[in-house]
Amino acid sequence: MKATQADINWLGDVSVYEVNRLKAYSDHRYYRTMEEAQTSGAMAMRYDLNGTWKFNYAIRPDCRPEAFYKQDFSGDGWDDIEVPGHIQLQGYGQIQYVNTQYPWDGLNELRPPALPQDQNPVGSYIRTFHLPTGWQNHPVYISFQGVESAFYVWLNGQFVGYGEDSFTPSDFDLTPFLQDGENKLAVEVYQRSTGSWLEDQDFWRFSGIFRDVYLYTVPVAHIRDVRVVTDLDKSYTNGTLNVDLKLEGKAAAGAKVEAELRDAEGNTVKTFGGIEVTNGLVSLREEIGKVNLWSAEVPYLYRLYIRVYDAAGELVEVVPQSVGFRTFEMIDKVMHINGKRIVFKGVNRHEFNPRRGRAVTKEDMLWDVQTIKQNNMNAVRTSHYPNQSLWYELCDEYGLYVIDEMNLETHGSWQKLGAVEPSWVIPGDRPEWHDIVMDRAVSMVERDKNHPSILIWSCGNESHGGEVIYKVSQYFKTADPTRLVHYEGVFHDRRFNDTSDMESRMYAKPADIEEFLNANPEKPYISCEYMHAMGNSIGGMHKYTELEDKYPMYQGGFIWDYIDQAIYKKDRYGKEFLAYGGDFGDRPSDYSFCGDGIVHADRRVSAKMQEVKFLYQNIKLFPDREGVKIVNDNLFADTSELELVYSLDCEGHEVLRGTLEVNVDPQSEAIVKLPLQVESLASGEYAVNTAFVLKAATLWAEKGEEVAFGQFIFVQDKSEAQLHDTVVPDLNLTNEIQVVEGDVNIGVRVGQTHVLFSKAFGTLVSLKLSGQETIAQPPMPLFWRATTDNDKGTAMGFELGAWYAASLLPRCVNWKAEQNPDQYRIEFTYKLNISADVQVKVAYTVRADGSVHVHNTYKGTAGLPDLPIHALTFKTSPDFENVEWLAMGPEENYADRAFGARLGIHGSKVADTVAPYLVPQESGNRTGVRWAKLTDNAGRGFKIESAAAPVELNVSPYTAFELENAQHAYELPPVHYTVVTIAGKQMGVGGDDSWGAPVHPEYRIASDGELQFEFVIRAL
């Protein structure tokens, strides 16, 4: 659309989404010389407008300074604001987080495309500039890489243009409006527009100029658009390169183009002779011969240099373009990359920084791409909008497959309170929404089309179905037949099933996926979102990854999601914390639902990543007593760049270590013998550890980075000779057991161990080891854990809440004791208020060596809800602030999230065992605990040992009840204790979703049977 005057009514007009905007084009760079092009540094023909602008904020349109763009209007008294950046994160307006509902729900009674007139904040920006030297008499353009959600532009008092679509560039021609000397640029940004109805993503609702802004000029003959398409022959060996160029400029007529393709080492592979520009177009097609293929495993990039010469033969422009030779296609209903079946080991990624929101930096992106690669992920879905161009360059270079998703989500128009109700869905079949939606698709494709990392175009997210989105998919397929098309929403509207080339669902249970795959489907399956990683989650992920080998048409999935969307805020005492929805007084809000990342908002890797890295590893290691079986599931990469490291631990202590050079071809297996000399080992529990590590540093990791791991645990029995050895007890380690039975208490002394049991309280009340008290609050049975986000989603407080009360108020109804020469045993029997038929017994046995053996038994009954945990908990001194354990670790793990854990000796500060989830909840658990030591900073303390079988252990500064009743970490009390919780069993954490999916049955604890566990407490 063309216009010379701005019209505020465009904001609510679905037919107006751009005015005077340039057509979308590829995101290539261009330079004047080959030397500049080869460095690919800053562009001399680009002038950055990022930085400090003058700014005014108005709560609604009728309060804005309407004439601010005029030449005689001065903004000298206005505030300063940083660009790029969100208005709401710089002290203006309302920070708000909502998920599926529209942000005005309940505040304004609206239906699309109507807008809230009383709550449509306006940001007025002013920036002055002088043209860089040498730009005079050349065309000058401005590019806004991202403005949310609609904006008007003026230069020197004259209207330039209007744009919507927050996440693709809007470029305008400034040439007619420039003047000598100082130029005044004015930009008016509206938070609400018709585009807001299409941008109902699960994120914070911001506005402002949040991506780069820059001026640019072009040579007299300029390549405006580049389209690079590669193809491979049937053997996936020889490549063809197709290049289509669109040129503009006064010297484009008569210009010639030549090109040179270089390999990664800089050697010339192919040259293209001078081709004349015809009607502004040039097409090149060359057979390249044998090529190195691009994949996420081996992201080999060629460099194409396109040179433009004017009619006089003078070089006027050089475009450097990365080229990756690869094909992505459907073969027999299975997606293939370069002829091989692909499995996406993916993650959904929002652009996010806890201080800058979606105005992420280069440093953020580098950290993200390295972290994703280090943790064996091979794919990213740009949920749910096109990302900054640099992100795709990094994915090309580092090696990540990308689902590039257009900026479309209308979740609140068709799903309410979880129910599908599409009576006023948009875009649906509504023709008036066709053009505005299609424009977003075109803008994405034209900008991103040359990135080999992009395998799939996505029609958006959670916008139901309908004809409009179907037409978008057909555009994708026509404009770019080299890629496939994705859209999950056809699940809700099968009228246009051909919208998506693959069956894509969100949060389907493993059984539902298998049901689909067993029904002879016409399409392969991916989970575009699965494993809802909210808080303490990712339990049961193995049930999805196990489908990869079972079903060829199961082709992986994308975890939701990469990073917590939390924002730094100060509490009332001035201390910073990571805040979630509702913490800024935002209503409506979806509160902590923004905290779904496997990375914390401050870019610390969460404990959940341990499981992701293991289950996503392409190389599987299966060690045993003799060696290791290596299964290389890579499609293209062998193991020549990796070193096999093996070690043998006995009771957690390393007894041997070695390295081997092993090269296993992709898609093959090998068995390697290891010099473990098992037959000569002493008795004990052993762990064979094997790992592949990088031989040398790469772009994404340092030398020695582990890329695959496998462990085998076995018990070496005593030899015949050892069985017949006579064990002579060390009398120095045993003492006489002295019992003092009082009216209220029973004291037991064994050497330096002094124990006191209370008849009144029905428990152990004191345990002094070498004069040091270990019991600050006595042990009590525990059947409740602090609810996780997933627990809350299943209404655990309602369904299982009786165990909460049962844990608060157990009653000792009986005790009995017996004394033998070598031990004293006392057993307490408890009744619980949940049922008269439930019986719990805790027996303490003080032995002659000074240790205390604890045996906990539970006898249940029918009709009760599942148990969250079967445990015993007590408080000890906070001086015991260090914990070390021989257990599964090093990070927290649970029954359904322990595949990535490994047996070893790990240590931590007690304070650090509490994971920094946005809402305090159960965290810090360790499974497979053989022993644990709690010590003060002088090394004094006590040891807990498993007895009959390994136990689970949580050592924390807080009780389950303190965690349960805090919504933020700052609400937790000052630390007065170290809380020790030993469990025979704790239920899994789940993760299929966070709004009703239960923990899988094998990881729950039935309450109608008998349970028991044992452990020992002794002095160090």
N, C-alpha and C positions, 0 to 999 in steps of 0.2 A: 504494500500500500504506500502511496505517496501523499505527502501533505506538507504545507508550509507553516501551518499553525497547529499548536498543541490543543488537544481536546481532552478534558478530564473524563469525559464519558467513555473513552476507550477502555478505562479500567474495568468497566462492567459489561463491555461488548465482546461477546465470544468470537465475533468475526474479526476483531482487531487485536492482533498479538504482535505485530511489528509494523513500524512506519519508517520508511526510508532506510531500513536496515539492508546492508549488503548481503548478497547470497552467501551461504555457508561454503567453506572451502577447507582444504586439507591443512593440517597444523604443521607444515614444513617450515624450516628456517631457510633464509636466503642471505647471500653475501655478495660483495662486489668482486672478490678475488678468490682464487683457489686456496691461497694461504689461510685466509680467514675461514673458508669453508672446512678445511681440514682440521682446524682446531675446534670448530662448532661452538665457539664461545659466544659472548654477548654480541648481539646484532647491532652493527653501527647504524642501521636504518630503522632502529626502534628506540623510542625515548620513553623511559619509565615515568609514569605519573603516580606511582605508589608513594606513600608518605603522609604528610600532614595536610589536611584540607580544612577549610572553614566550614562550620556545620551549625545547623539549626534543627531542632526537633519540635514537631507538632503532633499532638495526640490524634488529630483528625484533619481531614482536608480543609475544612473551612477555617482552621486556625493557622494554616501555613502562610508564610510570607510570599504571596502569590507572584509578586513582581521581582523576586530576588534575582532573576536571571538577567534583568535589564542592565544596561551599561552603567546607568547612574545610580545603581543600588550598591551600597557598600556593606560588605560583610565583616568589616574590621572588628566590630564588637562581638562577633559570634564566637562560639567555642571552637576548639580544635578537635578533630577526630582523625584517627588513623585509618588509612586505606592501604591494603585490604583489611576489612574487619567488620564484625557485626555491630549494628547500632546498639543492640541490647546488652552486649558485653563491654560497652564503653560508657555505661552509666545512664542510659536513656531507655525509657519504656519498660515493658514487662517481659522478663524472661519466662518462657512457658514451654513445658514439655507435655505433649499428648501423643498417644499412639495411633489408634484407629479413628477416634472421634475427631471431628473438625474443631479447631481451637475456639470457635464461637458457640459451640453447642451449649444450649441452655441460657446463653446470654443474648442471642439474636435469633429470631425465628426466620430462617433463610432457606431458600432453595436456589440451586444454581440457575443462572450465574450471578444472582444478587450478592451484594457485599454489605458488610456492616458499616454504616456511615458514621456511627459514633465511636468506633474503635478501628480506625484505619490509619495508623501512625505514618507520618510523612517525614522523611529526612531530606533536608535541602543542603546540598554540598556545593561549595565554590572552590575552584582552584585556578590560579593564573599560571601562564607559562609563556616563554619566548621560544620561537622555533629554533632548533639547533642550527648551527652554522652549516650552510650548504643545502639546507632543505627548501630555501626559497625557490619559487618557480617549479616546484615538484608537487605532485599530489600528496596530500596528507590525510591520513585516516586515523580513527580512534577505535580501539578494541576494548570492550568491557568483557572480561572473561567470565564473570559471574556476578549478577546483581539480583537480589531477592526482594520482591517478586516481580515488580514492574517499575520502569523508570522512563523519564523524559530527559532529553539532553538539549541544551542550548549552547551556542558559542557566540560571544560578543553580542548578546541580545537577540540572536536569531535562532529560530527553532531548527534543530538538527534531526531529531528522530526519537523513536519510542521503541521499547523492547520488553518482551516477557520471556519466559523460560529461564529460570534462575541458574541453570547449570550448563548452558552452552553459550558460546560467545555471541555478542551482538556488536557488529562493526558498522561504523558510519563514516561517510565521506565528509571531512571538515573543510576541504579545499575552498569551496565557495564562500566560506564564512570567516576565513583567516584575515588578519590585519597585521600591518607592520608593528613591531614592538610587542607590547604585552597583549595577550589574549585571555579573555575571561571565559572559563568553562563552568557551566552550571548544570547540576544533575539533581533531579527531584525523584526520590525513591519512595514507593508506596509498599507497605507491607502486604496489603490485600489487593488482589486483582482477580480477574477470571482465572488466571493461572493458579491462584491459591486453591481453587477447587480441584486442580490436577496435581497438587503437591501435598497430599495428605500422608506423607511418609511418617514412619515411626522415628521421629526425631524432634529436637528442640526447634521451636518456631522462631526463627530470626528474620531480620531484614537488613538491607544495606549492601554496599559494594564490598563483597567479601572475597573476590578474586582479583587478580592483577588488572590494572588499567594502564594502557600505554598508547602512545602515538606511534605511527609508523609511516614511512614513505616507501616508495618503490622505484626501481630503475626505469629507464625509458622503455625498456622491454622487460616485462615482469611475468614470471610464472605465477599466476594467481592460484592455480589448483593443480595438484599432482595426484594421479591415480596409478598405483603400482599393484600389479597382479602377477603372482607367480603360479606356475603350474609344474607338475611333475609327470613323467611318463608312467606307464603301467608298472614299471619295475621300481618306481620311486627312487630313481638314480639320477636321471638327467632332468635338467630344469629348463623352463622357458620363462623369459621375463617380458612382461607387457607393461608399457608405460604410456599413459595418456596425459597430455598436458593442455592446460588452457592458459593462453597468454593474453596480456593486455598492455596498453601503453602506446605512446605515439610512435615508437620505433618497432613495435611488434610486427608490423607489416614489413616484409623483407628480411626479418631476422632469421637466423639459423640456430639450430639446437644440436649439440653433440653431447654424448654421455659416455661415462667410463665406469665400469663396474669393477670394484676392488674387493679382494677377500679380506678376512679379518687381520691378516698380516700386512695389508697394504699393497699386495701385488695386484697388478692389473689382470683381470680375468677376461674382460671383453670391452671393446670400444664400439661406440655407435657413431657412424659418420654424420656429417652435417646435414640436417634435414630442415628444409624450409618451413616456416610457419605459414599455414594456409587457413585463412579465416579465423585466426587466433588459436588454431589447434595443431597439435603435433602428436603423432602416435608412433611408438617404437615397439618392435617385436623382434626378439632375438632368441635363438636356441643357445643356451649357455653351455650345454654339455653336462658332464658329471658335476654335481654340486654337493656341498655340505648342507644337510637339512637342519632346519630350525625346529626345536622342541623345547619344552620346559626343562627337560633333562640336559639337553645340549643346545643352548640357545645361540646357535651360530648365526652371526649377522654379517652380511656383506654391506658394502658402502657404495651407493650409486651417486656419482657426481654428475649433475646435469648443468651444462654450461650454455649460456645464451649469448650470442654474438649479434650485434646490430648489422645493418646492411653494409657498413664500412669494414666489417670484420673485427670490430673492437669488442672485447669481452665486457659485458655489462652486468651479468648476474651468474652466480653459481649456487645451485641448490644441492646440499648434501642430504641424501635420503637413505636410511637404513632399510635393508631388504632381507627378509627371511624367507627362504624357500621351504614351503610346506603345503600340504593339502589337508583339508578337513572335510570328511565326507561320510555319508551313510552307506554302509555296505551290509547287505543282508540284515537290515533293521538294527545294525549296531554302528555307533559312531566310531570313526577311525581317524587317527592322526598319522599321516605318512604311511598309511596301510596297516597300522596297528590299532587294535582295540584300546580305546582310552578309558581310564577310570579317573574321574575328577575327585581329588582329595582336597576339597575346597573349603573356603570360608567366605562369608559375606562381610564386606568391609564398608562401613561408613567413614567418610572423611571426618576426623574429629581430633580436637586438641582441647584439653580441659581449661585452657585459658583463652583460646582463640576460636573455639567452636569449629565450624567447618572451614575456617580460613587457615588451612593447614600449611605448613612450611615444607620446603625441600628436605630439611632435616627430619621432619616427621615421616615423610614418605620413604626416605632412605632407611630409617630405623624400621619401618613397617615391612618393607620388601625384604630386608635382611632377616627379620624375625620370622616372617612367613616361610622363607626358604629354609632357615635353620631348623624349623619344626616340621619339615617334611610335607608341608602343604604345596600343592602344585597348581592351584587354581583360585581365582578370586572372582566373585560376582560384585559388580559395582552397585551395591544396594543403596538407594534405588534411583540413581541418576548418573549421568556421565561425570567422571572425575576430572581433575585437572589433567591437562595434556601430559605433563611430566610423568604422571603415574603410569601411563601406557608406555612411555619410553623406558621406564624402569622395568616394567614387566617384559618388554621386548629383550632388554639387555640381560636381566637377571634370570629370566626364564619362568614365567607364570602364564598359565592359560587364563583367559579372561572371558567372562560373560559380560558384555557391555550393555548396560540397561538404560533405556531411555527414561527421561524424567516424567514419569507418570505413576501416580497412585491416587485412587479415589476411594479408599477403603471405607471411609465414613458414609459414602453414598449408598452402600449396598449391604453392609454388615453392621448390625447393631446388637450390642451385648452378646456377641458371638453367633447370633442367628443371621442367616442369609435372608435379606429382605430387600430385593432390588427394585422396588416400585419407582424410585426416582434415580436409579443408577446413571452415572455418567462415566464414559461417553456412551456406552451401550450401543443402541442402534440409532442414536440421535444425529442426523446429518449435520446439524448446526455446529457440532463439536468436531467434525471430521478434520477441518483444516488446521485448527489450533493444535490438535493432537498430532497430525501428520507432520506439521512443521517441526515438532520436537524430534521426530524420528529422522527427518532429513538432516537437521542440524547435527545430530550425533553421527550419522553415517558419513556425511561429507567431511567432518573434522577428523574422524578416527579411522577412516577406511584403510590406511596404509600400515597399521600396526599388526605385525604377524601374531602377536600374543592374543589378539581378539579372535576367538573361534566362533562365537555365537553372538548374534544380536538378540536382545530381549525387548519385548514390547512393553515393558514396564512391570509393575508389581501390584497385585491385589486390587485390580480394577474391574473385577468380574469378567464378563465376556462381551460378546456383541460384534456387530458388523464393523464398527469403526476400528477396533483393534485388529480384527481380521484383515482389513484393508492395509493397515500398517504392516502386518506380517507379509502380505503380498508385495508391498513396496520393498521391504527388505530383500525378499527373494529375487525380485526383478533387478533391483539396483546392485545387488551383490550376491550372485549365485555361488560364490566360493565359500560362503559361511552358512551355518544353519540358524534357525530361528527358534527362540524359546518364549513360551508364555505359560505360566502356571494356571491362570484364571480360567482356562477352558474346562478345568475340572468342575467348575460351577455352572458352565454354560456350554453344553456339548453341541450346540447348533453349529458352531464354527470350530470343529475339532481340528481342522487342518491349520489353524492358526499357529500351532506349535509343532515342530518336527520331532519333539520328544515328549513323552509323558513326564510331567513335572508336578510334583506335589510338595506340600509343606507339612512337616510334622506327622507324616503317616507313620504308623507303628510298623515295626519289622514284619509282623504277621500280615498286615494289609499289603505291604509291598510284595511279599511272597505270593499272596493271593493274586495280585495283578500279573506277576511274572509267570505264574503257573497257568494262566488263562489264554495262552497263545496270543500275546499282544501284538499289535501292529507297529508299535513304537518302542524304542528303548526307554528306560526309566532313569531319571535323576531326581534327587531330593534337592530342590533349589534352596530350601531351608530345612535343617534338621538339627538335632541336638541343641535345644534352646539353652544356652550357657548362662542362664541368669543365676548369679550368686554361686552357691556350691552345687555344681551340676556336672554334666557330661557323663553321668553314670549310665552304663549299658550301651555305650557307643560301639562296643565290639559287635553287638548284634547287627549293626548296619554294615560295618566293614567286612564281616564274615560273608555277606551276600556277594561281595565282589568276585570271589572265586566260584561261588555256587551257581550264579546266573550270569551268562554272558551279556544279557540285556540290562543288567543292573550296572550302571556306569557312574556310581558314586554320588556325592552330594556336597553341600556347602553348609558348614556349621553356622548357626546364628548365635553370635556374630563375633567379629574380631575384637572390637574395643568397647569398653564401657563408655557410654555418653554421660559423663558426670562433669560438673563444672565447679571450679574452686570458688569457695565462699568462706567468709569468716563467721565464726560463731559469736555469741554475745561477749566473749572474752577476748576477741581479736585473733583467735587461732584459726588457721585455715583448715578446711575439710572439703572433701569432695561431695558436692550436693547433688541431689536428684530432683525429679519433678515434685512440685509442691513446696520445696524448700525456699522458693523465692516468692511465696504467696500466690503462686499461679493457680488459678482455678478457671475452668476445669483443668485437671491434671491426671496423668496416669502414673505419677509417683515414681517408684524405683524400677519400673519396667524398662527404663533406659539403661539398666545395668546388666547387659547380657554378654559381656565380652570374655574371651579367653585371654585378653590382655586388659589390665586395669587401666583406668582413664589416664593415669600419670605415666603410662607406657612402662609399667613393670609387668613382666610375664606372670600370669597367675599359675597357681598349682595345677589347674585343669590342663594346662599345656603339656604336662608330663604324659598324660594319657593320649592326647592328640598326636604328639610326636611319635609315640610308639605305634599306635594303630595305623598311622598314615605312612609308616616307613615302607619304601619300595623294596628294600632288601630285608629278607627275613633270615634270622639266625636261630638255629635250633641245636644248641650244644647238648652233649651228653657226657658220659664218663670217658669216652674215648676221643671225641673230636666234635666237629660242628658241621651240620648240614646247612649249606648256604643256598637260599632260593633268591635269585635275582629277578624280581618282577619288573625291573626297568624295561622300557620298550627299546631304548637306544643306547643307554650308557652301560658299559661294563664296569668292573671294579678296579680298573688299573690306576685310577687316581686316589684310591683308598688304601689304607693299611689295616690289616686285621690285627687287633690287639686282643690278647686273651690273658686271663688270670684265673687263679684258683684261690678261693678264700676258705679258711677253716674257722668256723664260729665268728665270721666277720673279719678275720685278720688274713691279710694276703700272705700266701706261702710260695707262690711263684707267679711270674709274669713274663710274657714274651710277645713278639710281633712276628707276623708272617706276611709275605707278599703273595697275594692270591688274586688271580684275575678270573672272574666268572663272567661269561658273556651275558648280555641281556636276554631275558626270557629263557634262562637255563639254570641248572642246579649243579652243585658240587658238594662232595663230602671231603672234609679236610681233617686229617688226624692231628691231634694235639698231644704234645709230650707231657701228659699230666701225671703219669706213673701212679695211677690210682691204686694198684695192687700193693704199693708200699706205704700207703697212707695210714696214719693212726686213726683210731675211731673218732667219730665226730660228725657234725653236720657241715657239709661243704657246698660251695656255690661255684660253678663254672661260669665265668663271665666272658662274653665275647662281644666285640664291637668293631664296626668299621668306622675309621676316622679319616679325615682329610689329610693327605700327605703334604699338601701345600695350601697356602691361603688362597681363597677365591674372592670374587666380588662380595659374596654374602657371608663369609665366615673365615675365621682364622685357621691356621694350621692346627690340626688336632681336634677340630670340631667333630663330635660324634654324629653320624648320620644313621646308624642302625645299631641295635643292641639285642642281645638274647642272653638269657640266664637259665641254667639248669641247677636245681638244688637236689642234693642226695645225702643220705646218711650212710656213712661208712661204719659197718658193724665191727665189733671186736673180732680179732683173729682168734684162731684156736688157742694160740699161746696166751693171748690176752684173757681169754675166757677162763683159763686155768690159773691165772695169776692170783695170788692171795693178796687181797687189799688189806693192809694193816692200817686201821684208823689212827689218825693223828690225835692223840689224847689232848694235845694243846688246844685243839679246836672245839672241844666239847667241855661242858661244865655241868655241874649238878643243877637240877631244876628245883628252885625254891618257890613255894606257893604260900601266899599269905591271904587267907580268906577272911575278909572283914564283913561287917554287917551290910554294907552297901557296895563295896568294891572287892575285887579279887586281884591281888598283885602276883605277878610271876617274874622271877628273876633268874636269868641264865647268864652268868658272867657279866659282860657289859650291856646286856639287853635287859631292860626293865619294861615290863608290860603291865598295863592296868586296864581291867575290864569293869564296866559298871553294870551292876544288876538293875539299877534304877533306869538307866538310859538304854540298856539292852544292846550294848555295843562296846567295841574297843575305844577307850578314851585317851590312852596315852601309850606311846611306843618310843622309849628313849634308847637310842643306839649310841654307845660310848658317850653317854651323858647328854646327847643332843636330841631334843624332842622333834618327832616327825609328824605328830598329829596335832593340828591346830583346831580342826573341827572333825568329829568322829565319822568313821565310814558309815554310809547308809546305802541301802539298795536304791538303784536309779533305773527308771523305765522311760524316761523322757529325754529327748534331745532338743536343743534350741531349734525351732523350726527353720528349715531352709526356705528359700523362695519357692522351690518346687513343692515342698511340703505344704506351704500356704496355698499353692495352686490346687492341691488336692483336698483342701479343707482339713488338714490333719488335726488342727486344733479342735475342730468340731467332731471329726470321726474318731480320733484317738485320744482326745483330750482327757479322758478319764485317767490315763496313765500319768498325766501331769499331776493331778491331785494325789494319785497313788504314790508318786515319788515324794511329794511334800510331807505326807502324813503316814508313813508306815508305823505300825504299832508292834512292839515286841511283846509277844504273848507267852513266851516260855524260854527258858534257857536250861542247859544241862552241861555238866562238865565231867571229865574223867582224867585221872592222872596215872601215867605210867612212868617207869624209871627214865625213859628217854624222851618223853614228851608230855605236854599238858594240852588237852583239847577242850574247848568250850564252844557250844553251838547255840546260836540265838535263832529263834523262830519268829517270823513276822507275819502279821496279817495285813492285808491291804484293803482300803475302802472300796476298791473297785468290785470285789466279790469275796464273799465269805469262803469260797472254795479254793481260792488262790493261796498258796503257801510258799513262803520264801524262807530259806535257811542260809545262814552265814556261819561257817565254822572256822575258828581260829585255832591253829595248832602250834604251840610254842615248842621248839625242838632243842635238843641239847647243844646244838651248834649255835644257838642264839637266833636262828631264823624263825620267822612266823609264816606258817603256811595258811592260806586263806582259800576256803572252798565255798562257792556260792551256788546254791541250787534253787531252781524255780519249778514249781509244779502248778500248771495252769488248769483251765477248765474251758468247756465249750461256751460259745456265745459272746466271747470278748473280742474287741478289736485287736489287730496286730500290734505287736510291741515295737516301738521305735528303737529300743535298745534294751539289752539285759546287762546291767553293769553294777559296779560298786564305786562310790565316789567319796572322797574325803579331801579335806583342806590341810595343807601343810604350810610351813613358813614361806613368805615371799622371798626370803633370802635364798631359798633353793630356786634360783632363777636360771639355771642351766640344765638342759636335758640332753642326754645322749642315749641312743637306743640301737640295738640290733633288731632291725625290723624292716618291713617293706618301706621304701622311701625313694629318694630323699624327701619328696614333697608329700603333703597329706594325701591319703588314699582311703578308699572305702571298698566295701565288698564288691560293688559293681563298677568301681573305677580304680582297679589295682593292676591292670595289665601292663601299664607303663611303669609301675613301681618295681624296684629291685631290692633284693635282700642285701643289707649291708649295715655298717655302723655309720649312723648319721647323727648330727648334733644341731642344736639350736638354742637360742635364748627362749625362755618360756614366753616372753612377750611376743616373739616373732612367730609363734605357732598359730596365732590368731590371724587368719587370712583377712585382708582388708576389703572384704565384700562391702558394697555400699550400705547394706542393712546388716547389722550384726546377726550372726546365725551360727549353727554348728560348723566348726572348721577345725583343722589341725589334727584330725584322727590319723592313726597309723595302724595298719593291719599287720598280721604276721609277726607280732612282737615276741621276741625271745627273751630279751631283757631290756631294762631301761635304768639309767642312773640319773638321779636328781642331785645336783650339787650346788653349794654356794660358791662364791668366787675364790674361796680358799681351798676348794676341792673336797670339802667335807659334805657328806650326805648319805644317801641310802640307795639301795638297788631293788628293783622289782624284777622278778624272773617268772616266766611262764612255767607251769608245772606239766600237766598232762598234754597240753597242746598250746600252740601260740595263742595269744590273746590280742585284743585291740586296746589301744591306749590313747588317751587324750590328756595332755598336760597343758593347762591354760591359766591365765590370770583370773578367769571368770567362770562362774557356775553356768550351767545350762539355763537357769532361771534368770540370771542377770542378762545373759545374751538375749533370751526370749523377750525380755521386756524393754529392750533398747531398739530404737529405730535408726539411731546413728551412733557411731563410735564414741562421739563426745558425750552421749548419755550414759555410757558405762561408768561404774563407780571407780574411784581411785583404787589402785591395786593394794589389797591387804593380805592376799593369800596366793599361794600356788595351788590350783585345784587339780587333783589327780583323779582321773576316771578310767578304771580298768573294766573292760567289757568282754564278755564271752562272744558277743555278737551285737553288731549295730546294723540296722537296715541300710540298704544302698541309698544313694542320693538321687537317682533317676536323672531324667533329662530329655525324654522324648518330647515333652513340652513342659511349660510351667503353669498351665491352667487346667489341669485335670488328669494328666497322664500319670498313672500310678507307677511306683517302682516295680520292676518286673518280679514275678512271683518268687523266683528262686533267690531273690535278694531281700525278701521280706521275712519277718519273724512271726510265725504263727504262735498264738498265745494259749493254745489248748494242749500243748505237750509239756515235756520236761526239758529243762535247759540247765546246764551247769558249766562252770569254768573254775579254774584253780590258778593261783599264783603265789609267789613267795616274796616276802619282804625281808631283806637282810642288810646288815651294815656293809659299807664299802671296805 
